[in-house]
Amino acid sequence: MEREWRCKKCDTLLGVERGARLHLRYKQVQYIVDGTDYNVIAVCRNCSTANERNGTQEPPQAVAASG
């Protein structure tokens, strides 16, 4: 599952969450935050707003067996 992380003020794309990883990229620089327990603060390159993203430690959802 993929989920975008956008600036809370101007809606600029800051990163993309793919599974247990948060991908941050701007031009030639890339950062990958791996795992589910993290705190990241990104300052928006367009409006300078500080945006915070917290990972979660939620257990995986149970899937009901069909049959």
N, C-alpha and C positions, 0 to 999 in steps of 0.2 A: 504494500500500500504506500502511496506517495502523497505527502501533504506539504503544501507550500507554506513558508513562513514569510509574512509580509509586514512592512512597517505599519505600526498602528496609527500613524498620522497621515502618511502620503501614499500608502499601499505599494511601495517599491518592494520588489522581491529581494529578500535577504538570504534565504536558504531554502533547501528542500529536505524534508524528513523522509527517508526511505527505510522502512523497517526500524531497526534499532540504531540507525546512523543519521546524523544531521550533516548535510553537505552545504558548505558555504563556499561561494566562488565569486570572484570579481576580477575580470580581465585575466591575467596570467597566474593569479594566486588562488590556491584552493586549500581549504581546511575540511577535515572530516572528523566529527565528534562521534566516537564509537561507544556504544553502551546505552543503558537506559537511565542512568543516574547522573545528570549533568545540569549545570547552570551556565548559560551563555548569554552575554550581553553584546549586542551588535549596535553600533552607531550608524544610522542610516546615512548613506553617502549623498542623498539628495536634500534632506531636511534637518539632519543632525540630531534626530530624536533617538534616545536610547531605548532599545527594544530588548526585552528579556525573554528567554525561552528556557523552560525547565523540562528536563526529561522526567519520565515517570517510572515507577517500579511496579506498575500494574501487572498482575499475573496474566498469562495469555488466556484468551476467552476459550471456554470449553465448547467443543463441537459435538452436537448430538449425533450419535450413530444412527444411521437409517437401517431399517430392516425389519 
